[in-house]
Amino acid sequence: MQTVTMPLQLAPTSLTQPILPNWSFHLFNVNLGSSSNPAVEQAALEKVGSYGRQIGHIAEALELIVKKAKLLESQDLTQDEKDVLQVFLGDVSAIRQIKASQQLAP
């Protein structure tokens, strides 16, 4: 009986896969892309606040606009559009609750 040997590869030769591209854990160096003006971006982060803080301010301003303009009662919006606003307002409310609970915790 003759034995035939065939190269058989059941697994890839490399089992590494990046799970967080552009992230480096050397004191948290995060690169999410190139900025057209890195100096301005860095100054904004230092003087205005983190992206989360900036997004929070935008969310609070939009919440105010939605409520003052009474967009949820508007006849000009479809129900789907009103649902989008309700989801947004729900997110803003949930974040407000998280902030309040964190301030109460010791």
Biopython code that builds the backbone (N, CA, C, O; Angstrom):
import numpy as np
from Bio.PDB.StructureBuilder import StructureBuilder

atoms = [
    (1, "MET", "N", (0.850, -1.166, 0.000)),
    (1, "MET", "CA", (0.000, 0.000, 0.000)),
    (1, "MET", "C", (0.896, 1.230, 0.000)),
    (1, "MET", "O", (1.875, 1.308, 0.742)),
    (2, "GLN", "N", (0.541, 2.181, -0.843)),
    (2, "GLN", "CA", (1.354, 3.387, -0.993)),
    (2, "GLN", "C", (0.760, 4.519, -0.161)),
    (2, "GLN", "O", (-0.457, 4.699, -0.146)),
    (3, "THR", "N", (1.612, 5.290, 0.537)),
    (3, "THR", "CA", (1.171, 6.410, 1.361)),
    (3, "THR", "C", (1.371, 7.692, 0.585)),
    (3, "THR", "O", (2.450, 7.947, 0.049)),
    (4, "VAL", "N", (0.315, 8.503, 0.527)),
    (4, "VAL", "CA", (0.388, 9.790, -0.164)),
    (4, "VAL", "C", (0.301, 10.881, 0.896)),
    (4, "VAL", "O", (-0.638, 10.907, 1.692)),
    (5, "THR", "N", (1.282, 11.782, 0.903)),
    (5, "THR", "CA", (1.293, 12.875, 1.862)),
    (5, "THR", "C", (0.862, 14.142, 1.150)),
    (5, "THR", "O", (1.446, 14.531, 0.138)),
    (6, "MET", "N", (-0.149, 14.770, 1.679)),
    (6, "MET", "CA", (-0.639, 16.031, 1.099)),
    (6, "MET", "C", (-0.516, 17.122, 2.157)),
    (6, "MET", "O", (-0.805, 16.892, 3.331)),
    (7, "PRO", "N", (-0.086, 18.312, 1.736)),
    (7, "PRO", "CA", (-0.036, 19.403, 2.725)),
    (7, "PRO", "C", (-1.455, 19.756, 3.153)),
    (7, "PRO", "O", (-2.315, 20.055, 2.324)),
    (8, "LEU", "N", (-1.675, 19.717, 4.418)),
    (8, "LEU", "CA", (-3.009, 19.993, 4.942)),
    (8, "LEU", "C", (-2.895, 21.116, 5.971)),
    (8, "LEU", "O", (-2.135, 21.022, 6.935)),
    (9, "GLN", "N", (-3.647, 22.150, 5.750)),
    (9, "GLN", "CA", (-3.625, 23.283, 6.677)),
    (9, "GLN", "C", (-5.058, 23.564, 7.097)),
    (9, "GLN", "O", (-5.876, 24.006, 6.291)),
    (10, "LEU", "N", (-5.355, 23.306, 8.366)),
    (10, "LEU", "CA", (-6.704, 23.511, 8.863)),
    (10, "LEU", "C", (-6.886, 24.849, 9.547)),
    (10, "LEU", "O", (-8.012, 25.313, 9.723)),
    (11, "ALA", "N", (-5.792, 25.470, 9.933)),
    (11, "ALA", "CA", (-5.869, 26.756, 10.626)),
    (11, "ALA", "C", (-4.955, 27.752, 9.916)),
    (11, "ALA", "O", (-3.980, 27.365, 9.271)),
    (12, "PRO", "N", (-5.275, 29.021, 10.042)),
    (12, "PRO", "CA", (-4.385, 30.010, 9.425)),
    (12, "PRO", "C", (-3.028, 30.012, 10.118)),
    (12, "PRO", "O", (-2.905, 29.639, 11.285)),
    (13, "THR", "N", (-2.018, 30.439, 9.375)),
    (13, "THR", "CA", (-0.676, 30.465, 9.956)),
    (13, "THR", "C", (-0.533, 31.559, 10.998)),
    (13, "THR", "O", (0.305, 31.445, 11.892)),
    (14, "SER", "N", (-1.328, 32.612, 10.907)),
    (14, "SER", "CA", (-1.283, 33.694, 11.886)),
    (14, "SER", "C", (-2.647, 33.806, 12.556)),
    (14, "SER", "O", (-3.671, 33.916, 11.882)),
    (15, "LEU", "N", (-2.654, 33.780, 13.865)),
    (15, "LEU", "CA", (-3.908, 33.852, 14.600)),
    (15, "LEU", "C", (-4.075, 35.192, 15.308)),
    (15, "LEU", "O", (-4.760, 35.265, 16.328)),
    (16, "THR", "N", (-3.474, 36.233, 14.796)),
    (16, "THR", "CA", (-3.632, 37.551, 15.398)),
    (16, "THR", "C", (-4.616, 38.362, 14.575)),
    (16, "THR", "O", (-4.648, 38.285, 13.347)),
    (17, "GLN", "N", (-5.411, 39.137, 15.284)),
    (17, "GLN", "CA", (-6.391, 39.993, 14.627)),
    (17, "GLN", "C", (-6.555, 41.243, 15.454)),
    (17, "GLN", "O", (-6.810, 41.152, 16.655)),
    (18, "PRO", "N", (-6.416, 42.421, 14.844)),
    (18, "PRO", "CA", (-6.617, 43.648, 15.632)),
    (18, "PRO", "C", (-8.092, 43.810, 15.990)),
    (18, "PRO", "O", (-8.956, 43.742, 15.116)),
    (19, "ILE", "N", (-8.376, 44.020, 17.256)),
    (19, "ILE", "CA", (-9.769, 44.196, 17.662)),
    (19, "ILE", "C", (-10.116, 45.663, 17.870)),
    (19, "ILE", "O", (-11.291, 46.030, 17.854)),
    (20, "LEU", "N", (-9.117, 46.493, 18.061)),
    (20, "LEU", "CA", (-9.341, 47.928, 18.207)),
    (20, "LEU", "C", (-8.355, 48.669, 17.312)),
    (20, "LEU", "O", (-7.357, 49.195, 17.805)),
    (21, "PRO", "N", (-8.614, 48.721, 16.008)),
    (21, "PRO", "CA", (-7.675, 49.409, 15.132)),
    (21, "PRO", "C", (-7.490, 50.860, 15.556)),
    (21, "PRO", "O", (-8.433, 51.500, 16.022)),
    (22, "ASN", "N", (-6.293, 51.370, 15.396)),
    (22, "ASN", "CA", (-5.913, 52.746, 15.724)),
    (22, "ASN", "C", (-5.833, 53.017, 17.223)),
    (22, "ASN", "O", (-5.674, 54.171, 17.622)),
    (23, "TRP", "N", (-5.936, 52.004, 18.055)),
    (23, "TRP", "CA", (-5.810, 52.192, 19.499)),
    (23, "TRP", "C", (-4.464, 51.652, 19.943)),
    (23, "TRP", "O", (-4.004, 50.620, 19.456)),
    (24, "SER", "N", (-3.855, 52.339, 20.848)),
    (24, "SER", "CA", (-2.604, 51.901, 21.435)),
    (24, "SER", "C", (-2.724, 52.085, 22.937)),
    (24, "SER", "O", (-3.206, 53.117, 23.405)),
    (25, "PHE", "N", (-2.286, 51.083, 23.696)),
    (25, "PHE", "CA", (-2.459, 51.153, 25.136)),
    (25, "PHE", "C", (-1.182, 51.561, 25.866)),
    (25, "PHE", "O", (-0.935, 51.113, 26.986)),
    (26, "HIS", "N", (-0.376, 52.404, 25.241)),
    (26, "HIS", "CA", (0.785, 52.989, 25.906)),
    (26, "HIS", "C", (0.330, 54.343, 26.435)),
    (26, "HIS", "O", (0.495, 55.355, 25.753)),
    (27, "LEU", "N", (-0.220, 54.379, 27.594)),
    (27, "LEU", "CA", (-0.795, 55.598, 28.180)),
    (27, "LEU", "C", (-1.935, 56.135, 27.325)),
    (27, "LEU", "O", (-2.129, 57.346, 27.225)),
    (28, "PHE", "N", (-2.676, 55.241, 26.717)),
    (28, "PHE", "CA", (-3.881, 55.559, 25.955)),
    (28, "PHE", "C", (-3.652, 56.568, 24.844)),
    (28, "PHE", "O", (-4.160, 57.688, 24.902)),
    (29, "ASN", "N", (-2.911, 56.187, 23.860)),
    (29, "ASN", "CA", (-2.739, 56.977, 22.657)),
    (29, "ASN", "C", (-3.813, 56.544, 21.666)),
    (29, "ASN", "O", (-3.744, 55.438, 21.130)),
    (30, "VAL", "N", (-4.785, 57.380, 21.419)),
    (30, "VAL", "CA", (-5.906, 57.042, 20.548)),
    (30, "VAL", "C", (-5.817, 57.896, 19.289)),
    (30, "VAL", "O", (-5.795, 59.125, 19.356)),
    (31, "ASN", "N", (-5.769, 57.233, 18.154)),
    (31, "ASN", "CA", (-5.713, 57.943, 16.886)),
    (31, "ASN", "C", (-6.902, 57.504, 16.050)),
    (31, "ASN", "O", (-6.905, 56.398, 15.508)),
    (32, "LEU", "N", (-7.896, 58.346, 15.940)),
    (32, "LEU", "CA", (-9.101, 57.990, 15.193)),
    (32, "LEU", "C", (-9.107, 58.588, 13.796)),
    (32, "LEU", "O", (-10.142, 58.582, 13.130)),
    (33, "GLY", "N", (-8.000, 59.090, 13.348)),
    (33, "GLY", "CA", (-7.913, 59.659, 12.018)),
    (33, "GLY", "C", (-7.116, 60.936, 12.052)),
    (33, "GLY", "O", (-6.753, 61.446, 13.112)),
    (34, "SER", "N", (-6.858, 61.431, 10.881)),
    (34, "SER", "CA", (-6.068, 62.654, 10.820)),
    (34, "SER", "C", (-6.983, 63.870, 10.887)),
    (34, "SER", "O", (-8.088, 63.866, 10.344)),
    (35, "SER", "N", (-6.511, 64.890, 11.550)),
    (35, "SER", "CA", (-7.248, 66.133, 11.682)),
    (35, "SER", "C", (-6.689, 67.129, 10.676)),
    (35, "SER", "O", (-5.495, 67.119, 10.377)),
    (36, "SER", "N", (-7.548, 67.975, 10.162)),
    (36, "SER", "CA", (-7.048, 68.993, 9.232)),
    (36, "SER", "C", (-6.233, 70.051, 9.966)),
    (36, "SER", "O", (-5.413, 70.742, 9.362)),
    (37, "ASN", "N", (-6.465, 70.174, 11.289)),
    (37, "ASN", "CA", (-5.687, 71.130, 12.074)),
    (37, "ASN", "C", (-5.520, 70.575, 13.488)),
    (37, "ASN", "O", (-6.283, 70.930, 14.386)),
    (38, "PRO", "N", (-4.535, 69.711, 13.690)),
    (38, "PRO", "CA", (-4.365, 69.063, 14.990)),
    (38, "PRO", "C", (-4.152, 70.040, 16.138)),
    (38, "PRO", "O", (-4.581, 69.770, 17.260)),
    (39, "ALA", "N", (-3.497, 71.168, 15.881)),
    (39, "ALA", "CA", (-3.243, 72.133, 16.957)),
    (39, "ALA", "C", (-4.553, 72.719, 17.475)),
    (39, "ALA", "O", (-4.730, 72.876, 18.683)),
    (40, "VAL", "N", (-5.462, 73.040, 16.574)),
    (40, "VAL", "CA", (-6.765, 73.587, 16.981)),
    (40, "VAL", "C", (-7.558, 72.523, 17.731)),
    (40, "VAL", "O", (-8.190, 72.812, 18.747)),
    (41, "GLU", "N", (-7.522, 71.297, 17.230)),
    (41, "GLU", "CA", (-8.251, 70.213, 17.886)),
    (41, "GLU", "C", (-7.731, 69.992, 19.308)),
    (41, "GLU", "O", (-8.522, 69.840, 20.239)),
    (42, "GLN", "N", (-6.419, 69.975, 19.477)),
    (42, "GLN", "CA", (-5.834, 69.786, 20.793)),
    (42, "GLN", "C", (-6.192, 70.938, 21.722)),
    (42, "GLN", "O", (-6.518, 70.718, 22.889)),
    (43, "ALA", "N", (-6.133, 72.181, 21.206)),
    (43, "ALA", "CA", (-6.487, 73.347, 22.026)),
    (43, "ALA", "C", (-7.950, 73.290, 22.438)),
    (43, "ALA", "O", (-8.284, 73.634, 23.571)),
    (44, "ALA", "N", (-8.827, 72.862, 21.539)),
    (44, "ALA", "CA", (-10.252, 72.754, 21.866)),
    (44, "ALA", "C", (-10.467, 71.717, 22.963)),
    (44, "ALA", "O", (-11.264, 71.934, 23.875)),
    (45, "LEU", "N", (-9.765, 70.599, 22.878)),
    (45, "LEU", "CA", (-9.898, 69.571, 23.906)),
    (45, "LEU", "C", (-9.428, 70.084, 25.262)),
    (45, "LEU", "O", (-10.035, 69.784, 26.290)),
    (46, "GLU", "N", (-8.350, 70.856, 25.262)),
    (46, "GLU", "CA", (-7.799, 71.363, 26.522)),
    (46, "GLU", "C", (-8.628, 72.503, 27.106)),
    (46, "GLU", "O", (-8.787, 72.585, 28.324)),
    (47, "LYS", "N", (-9.160, 73.386, 26.253)),
    (47, "LYS", "CA", (-9.828, 74.595, 26.742)),
    (47, "LYS", "C", (-11.349, 74.470, 26.811)),
    (47, "LYS", "O", (-11.977, 75.046, 27.699)),
    (48, "VAL", "N", (-11.942, 73.729, 25.886)),
    (48, "VAL", "CA", (-13.406, 73.599, 25.851)),
    (48, "VAL", "C", (-13.855, 72.356, 26.599)),
    (48, "VAL", "O", (-14.776, 72.413, 27.413)),
    (49, "GLY", "N", (-13.220, 71.262, 26.328)),
    (49, "GLY", "CA", (-13.574, 70.023, 27.011)),
    (49, "GLY", "C", (-13.478, 68.842, 26.078)),
    (49, "GLY", "O", (-13.246, 68.990, 24.878)),
    (50, "SER", "N", (-13.659, 67.665, 26.647)),
    (50, "SER", "CA", (-13.580, 66.427, 25.881)),
    (50, "SER", "C", (-14.680, 66.374, 24.836)),
    (50, "SER", "O", (-15.623, 67.164, 24.855)),
    (51, "TYR", "N", (-14.536, 65.423, 23.924)),
    (51, "TYR", "CA", (-15.577, 65.250, 22.912)),
    (51, "TYR", "C", (-16.905, 64.907, 23.571)),
    (51, "TYR", "O", (-17.958, 65.367, 23.127)),
    (52, "GLY", "N", (-16.863, 64.109, 24.620)),
    (52, "GLY", "CA", (-18.092, 63.767, 25.335)),
    (52, "GLY", "C", (-18.771, 64.989, 25.915)),
    (52, "GLY", "O", (-19.991, 65.129, 25.837)),
    (53, "ARG", "N", (-17.976, 65.874, 26.497)),
    (53, "ARG", "CA", (-18.538, 67.106, 27.065)),
    (53, "ARG", "C", (-19.136, 67.982, 25.952)),
    (53, "ARG", "O", (-20.220, 68.544, 26.109)),
    (54, "GLN", "N", (-18.417, 68.086, 24.835)),
    (54, "GLN", "CA", (-18.925, 68.892, 23.721)),
    (54, "GLN", "C", (-20.215, 68.303, 23.154)),
    (54, "GLN", "O", (-21.154, 69.040, 22.853)),
    (55, "ILE", "N", (-20.264, 66.988, 23.008)),
    (55, "ILE", "CA", (-21.479, 66.334, 22.519)),
    (55, "ILE", "C", (-22.612, 66.516, 23.518)),
    (55, "ILE", "O", (-23.764, 66.697, 23.122)),
    (56, "GLY", "N", (-22.298, 66.471, 24.808)),
    (56, "GLY", "CA", (-23.315, 66.710, 25.830)),
    (56, "GLY", "C", (-23.927, 68.092, 25.713)),
    (56, "GLY", "O", (-25.142, 68.249, 25.839)),
    (57, "HIS", "N", (-23.094, 69.096, 25.474)),
    (57, "HIS", "CA", (-23.613, 70.455, 25.306)),
    (57, "HIS", "C", (-24.504, 70.552, 24.067)),
    (57, "HIS", "O", (-25.551, 71.199, 24.099)),
    (58, "ILE", "N", (-24.089, 69.912, 22.987)),
    (58, "ILE", "CA", (-24.905, 69.907, 21.765)),
    (58, "ILE", "C", (-26.241, 69.210, 22.023)),
    (58, "ILE", "O", (-27.288, 69.685, 21.581)),
    (59, "ALA", "N", (-26.203, 68.089, 22.736)),
    (59, "ALA", "CA", (-27.436, 67.346, 23.035)),
    (59, "ALA", "C", (-28.384, 68.179, 23.872)),
    (59, "ALA", "O", (-29.588, 68.192, 23.616)),
    (60, "GLU", "N", (-27.854, 68.882, 24.879)),
    (60, "GLU", "CA", (-28.714, 69.721, 25.720)),
    (60, "GLU", "C", (-29.307, 70.873, 24.919)),
    (60, "GLU", "O", (-30.465, 71.235, 25.126)),
    (61, "ALA", "N", (-28.530, 71.455, 24.008)),
    (61, "ALA", "CA", (-29.047, 72.537, 23.170)),
    (61, "ALA", "C", (-30.145, 72.014, 22.237)),
    (61, "ALA", "O", (-31.172, 72.670, 22.060)),
    (62, "LEU", "N", (-29.932, 70.851, 21.649)),
    (62, "LEU", "CA", (-30.957, 70.276, 20.768)),
    (62, "LEU", "C", (-32.216, 69.907, 21.539)),
    (62, "LEU", "O", (-33.330, 70.069, 21.040)),
    (63, "GLU", "N", (-32.035, 69.411, 22.753)),
    (63, "GLU", "CA", (-33.193, 69.097, 23.596)),
    (63, "GLU", "C", (-34.021, 70.364, 23.820)),
    (63, "GLU", "O", (-35.247, 70.335, 23.714)),
    (64, "LEU", "N", (-33.359, 71.455, 24.124)),
    (64, "LEU", "CA", (-34.038, 72.726, 24.341)),
    (64, "LEU", "C", (-34.792, 73.169, 23.084)),
    (64, "LEU", "O", (-35.937, 73.612, 23.168)),
    (65, "ILE", "N", (-34.152, 73.051, 21.931)),
    (65, "ILE", "CA", (-34.788, 73.449, 20.666)),
    (65, "ILE", "C", (-36.017, 72.593, 20.386)),
    (65, "ILE", "O", (-37.063, 73.116, 20.003)),
    (66, "VAL", "N", (-35.898, 71.276, 20.575)),
    (66, "VAL", "CA", (-37.037, 70.371, 20.329)),
    (66, "VAL", "C", (-38.210, 70.753, 21.219)),
    (66, "VAL", "O", (-39.354, 70.775, 20.765)),
    (67, "LYS", "N", (-37.931, 71.054, 22.490)),
    (67, "LYS", "CA", (-39.016, 71.376, 23.420)),
    (67, "LYS", "C", (-39.600, 72.757, 23.165)),
    (67, "LYS", "O", (-40.820, 72.917, 23.155)),
    (68, "LYS", "N", (-38.743, 73.763, 22.956)),
    (68, "LYS", "CA", (-39.242, 75.128, 22.732)),
    (68, "LYS", "C", (-40.004, 75.253, 21.421)),
    (68, "LYS", "O", (-40.990, 75.987, 21.342)),
    (69, "ALA", "N", (-39.559, 74.546, 20.401)),
    (69, "ALA", "CA", (-40.234, 74.596, 19.102)),
    (69, "ALA", "C", (-41.438, 73.659, 19.052)),
    (69, "ALA", "O", (-42.164, 73.622, 18.059)),
    (70, "LYS", "N", (-41.646, 72.894, 20.144)),
    (70, "LYS", "CA", (-42.766, 71.954, 20.240)),
    (70, "LYS", "C", (-42.818, 71.017, 19.017)),
    (70, "LYS", "O", (-43.873, 70.785, 18.426)),
    (71, "LEU", "N", (-41.655, 70.502, 18.675)),
    (71, "LEU", "CA", (-41.555, 69.653, 17.491)),
    (71, "LEU", "C", (-42.326, 68.348, 17.637)),
    (71, "LEU", "O", (-42.782, 67.789, 16.640)),
    (72, "LEU", "N", (-42.479, 67.854, 18.858)),
    (72, "LEU", "CA", (-43.220, 66.607, 19.035)),
    (72, "LEU", "C", (-44.718, 66.781, 18.798)),
    (72, "LEU", "O", (-45.424, 65.806, 18.542)),
    (73, "GLU", "N", (-45.199, 68.009, 18.880)),
    (73, "GLU", "CA", (-46.614, 68.277, 18.588)),
    (73, "GLU", "C", (-46.823, 68.757, 17.157)),
    (73, "GLU", "O", (-47.961, 68.981, 16.743)),
    (74, "SER", "N", (-45.753, 68.918, 16.401)),
    (74, "SER", "CA", (-45.824, 69.474, 15.055)),
    (74, "SER", "C", (-46.574, 68.559, 14.094)),
    (74, "SER", "O", (-46.394, 67.342, 14.103)),
    (75, "GLN", "N", (-47.404, 69.158, 13.280)),
    (75, "GLN", "CA", (-48.109, 68.417, 12.237)),
    (75, "GLN", "C", (-47.226, 68.236, 11.002)),
    (75, "GLN", "O", (-47.557, 67.462, 10.104)),
    (76, "ASP", "N", (-46.094, 68.958, 10.962)),
    (76, "ASP", "CA", (-45.196, 68.885, 9.815)),
    (76, "ASP", "C", (-44.284, 67.658, 9.862)),
    (76, "ASP", "O", (-43.647, 67.322, 8.863)),
    (77, "LEU", "N", (-44.218, 66.999, 10.996)),
    (77, "LEU", "CA", (-43.350, 65.834, 11.131)),
    (77, "LEU", "C", (-44.155, 64.546, 11.044)),
    (77, "LEU", "O", (-45.284, 64.465, 11.529)),
    (78, "THR", "N", (-43.554, 63.546, 10.419)),
    (78, "THR", "CA", (-44.185, 62.229, 10.374)),
    (78, "THR", "C", (-43.994, 61.557, 11.733)),
    (78, "THR", "O", (-43.205, 62.020, 12.557)),
    (79, "GLN", "N", (-44.715, 60.474, 11.956)),
    (79, "GLN", "CA", (-44.563, 59.746, 13.219)),
    (79, "GLN", "C", (-43.150, 59.182, 13.342)),
    (79, "GLN", "O", (-42.587, 59.160, 14.436)),
    (80, "ASP", "N", (-42.574, 58.726, 12.233)),
    (80, "ASP", "CA", (-41.200, 58.218, 12.275)),
    (80, "ASP", "C", (-40.222, 59.316, 12.703)),
    (80, "ASP", "O", (-39.300, 59.062, 13.478)),
    (81, "GLU", "N", (-40.422, 60.519, 12.205)),
    (81, "GLU", "CA", (-39.552, 61.637, 12.592)),
    (81, "GLU", "C", (-39.733, 61.992, 14.067)),
    (81, "GLU", "O", (-38.765, 62.308, 14.758)),
    (82, "LYS", "N", (-40.963, 61.939, 14.537)),
    (82, "LYS", "CA", (-41.213, 62.190, 15.962)),
    (82, "LYS", "C", (-40.584, 61.096, 16.818)),
    (82, "LYS", "O", (-40.081, 61.371, 17.907)),
    (83, "ASP", "N", (-40.612, 59.855, 16.330)),
    (83, "ASP", "CA", (-39.991, 58.755, 17.060)),
    (83, "ASP", "C", (-38.483, 58.965, 17.189)),
    (83, "ASP", "O", (-37.896, 58.666, 18.229)),
    (84, "VAL", "N", (-37.865, 59.475, 16.137)),
    (84, "VAL", "CA", (-36.430, 59.769, 16.180)),
    (84, "VAL", "C", (-36.142, 60.786, 17.279)),
    (84, "VAL", "O", (-35.191, 60.633, 18.046)),
    (85, "LEU", "N", (-36.971, 61.824, 17.349)),
    (85, "LEU", "CA", (-36.786, 62.838, 18.390)),
    (85, "LEU", "C", (-37.015, 62.250, 19.780)),
    (85, "LEU", "O", (-36.300, 62.592, 20.723)),
    (86, "GLN", "N", (-38.006, 61.369, 19.914)),
    (86, "GLN", "CA", (-38.280, 60.738, 21.212)),
    (86, "GLN", "C", (-37.095, 59.889, 21.676)),
    (86, "GLN", "O", (-36.738, 59.903, 22.854)),
    (87, "VAL", "N", (-36.491, 59.153, 20.749)),
    (87, "VAL", "CA", (-35.319, 58.342, 21.087)),
    (87, "VAL", "C", (-34.188, 59.253, 21.541)),
    (87, "VAL", "O", (-33.528, 58.980, 22.543)),
    (88, "PHE", "N", (-33.966, 60.334, 20.803)),
    (88, "PHE", "CA", (-32.920, 61.294, 21.175)),
    (88, "PHE", "C", (-33.178, 61.866, 22.568)),
    (88, "PHE", "O", (-32.272, 61.903, 23.402)),
    (89, "LEU", "N", (-34.400, 62.308, 22.820)),
    (89, "LEU", "CA", (-34.729, 62.879, 24.130)),
    (89, "LEU", "C", (-34.604, 61.832, 25.238)),
    (89, "LEU", "O", (-34.223, 62.154, 26.364)),
    (90, "GLY", "N", (-34.923, 60.588, 24.915)),
    (90, "GLY", "CA", (-34.756, 59.506, 25.889)),
    (90, "GLY", "C", (-33.281, 59.294, 26.235)),
    (90, "GLY", "O", (-32.935, 59.069, 27.395)),
    (91, "ASP", "N", (-32.413, 59.367, 25.217)),
    (91, "ASP", "CA", (-30.971, 59.233, 25.462)),
    (91, "ASP", "C", (-30.464, 60.372, 26.346)),
    (91, "ASP", "O", (-29.699, 60.144, 27.283)),
    (92, "VAL", "N", (-30.893, 61.596, 26.044)),
    (92, "VAL", "CA", (-30.469, 62.755, 26.838)),
    (92, "VAL", "C", (-30.935, 62.590, 28.284)),
    (92, "VAL", "O", (-30.188, 62.879, 29.219)),
    (93, "SER", "N", (-32.165, 62.128, 28.461)),
    (93, "SER", "CA", (-32.702, 61.914, 29.806)),
    (93, "SER", "C", (-31.933, 60.820, 30.539)),
    (93, "SER", "O", (-31.636, 60.960, 31.726)),
    (94, "ALA", "N", (-31.610, 59.740, 29.846)),
    (94, "ALA", "CA", (-30.867, 58.639, 30.472)),
    (94, "ALA", "C", (-29.483, 59.110, 30.920)),
    (94, "ALA", "O", (-29.023, 58.745, 32.002)),
    (95, "ILE", "N", (-28.829, 59.907, 30.105)),
    (95, "ILE", "CA", (-27.520, 60.434, 30.475)),
    (95, "ILE", "C", (-27.641, 61.359, 31.679)),
    (95, "ILE", "O", (-26.789, 61.341, 32.567)),
    (96, "ARG", "N", (-28.693, 62.165, 31.710)),
    (96, "ARG", "CA", (-28.917, 63.057, 32.851)),
    (96, "ARG", "C", (-29.095, 62.238, 34.139)),
    (96, "ARG", "O", (-28.573, 62.613, 35.189)),
    (97, "GLN", "N", (-29.825, 61.134, 34.059)),
    (97, "GLN", "CA", (-30.038, 60.261, 35.214)),
    (97, "GLN", "C", (-28.724, 59.617, 35.668)),
    (97, "GLN", "O", (-28.459, 59.516, 36.866)),
    (98, "ILE", "N", (-27.910, 59.185, 34.712)),
    (98, "ILE", "CA", (-26.606, 58.602, 35.057)),
    (98, "ILE", "C", (-25.740, 59.616, 35.766)),
    (98, "ILE", "O", (-25.106, 59.300, 36.772)),
    (99, "LYS", "N", (-25.708, 60.837, 35.249)),
    (99, "LYS", "CA", (-24.923, 61.898, 35.888)),
    (99, "LYS", "C", (-25.410, 62.158, 37.305)),
    (99, "LYS", "O", (-24.606, 62.318, 38.224)),
    (100, "ALA", "N", (-26.732, 62.200, 37.482)),
    (100, "ALA", "CA", (-27.288, 62.461, 38.816)),
    (100, "ALA", "C", (-26.945, 61.326, 39.772)),
    (100, "ALA", "O", (-26.614, 61.582, 40.930)),
    (101, "SER", "N", (-27.015, 60.086, 39.317)),
    (101, "SER", "CA", (-26.706, 58.967, 40.202)),
    (101, "SER", "C", (-25.229, 58.941, 40.550)),
    (101, "SER", "O", (-24.872, 58.531, 41.655)),
    (102, "GLN", "N", (-24.370, 59.360, 39.651)),
    (102, "GLN", "CA", (-22.933, 59.398, 39.931)),
    (102, "GLN", "C", (-22.585, 60.495, 40.944)),
    (102, "GLN", "O", (-21.655, 60.346, 41.736)),
    (103, "GLN", "N", (-23.329, 61.575, 40.908)),
    (103, "GLN", "CA", (-23.083, 62.669, 41.859)),
    (103, "GLN", "C", (-23.532, 62.286, 43.261)),
    (103, "GLN", "O", (-22.975, 62.776, 44.243)),
    (104, "LEU", "N", (-24.537, 61.411, 43.368)),
    (104, "LEU", "CA", (-25.039, 60.984, 44.670)),
    (104, "LEU", "C", (-24.165, 59.904, 45.283)),
    (104, "LEU", "O", (-24.121, 59.753, 46.504)),
    (105, "ALA", "N", (-23.465, 59.146, 44.432)),
    (105, "ALA", "CA", (-22.626, 58.056, 44.951)),
    (105, "ALA", "C", (-21.420, 58.617, 45.702)),
    (105, "ALA", "O", (-20.856, 59.639, 45.310)),
    (106, "PRO", "N", (-21.023, 57.933, 46.800)),
    (106, "PRO", "CA", (-19.873, 58.417, 47.583)),
    (106, "PRO", "C", (-18.565, 58.270, 46.873)),
    (106, "PRO", "O", (-17.523, 58.636, 47.416)),
]
sb = StructureBuilder()
sb.init_structure("model")
sb.init_model(0)
sb.init_chain("A")
sb.init_seg("    ")
for serial, (resi, resn, name, xyz) in enumerate(atoms, 1):
    if name == "N":
        sb.init_residue(resn, " ", resi, " ")
    sb.init_atom(name, np.array(xyz, "f"), 0.0, 1.0, " ", f" {name:<3s}", serial, name[0])
structure = sb.get_structure()
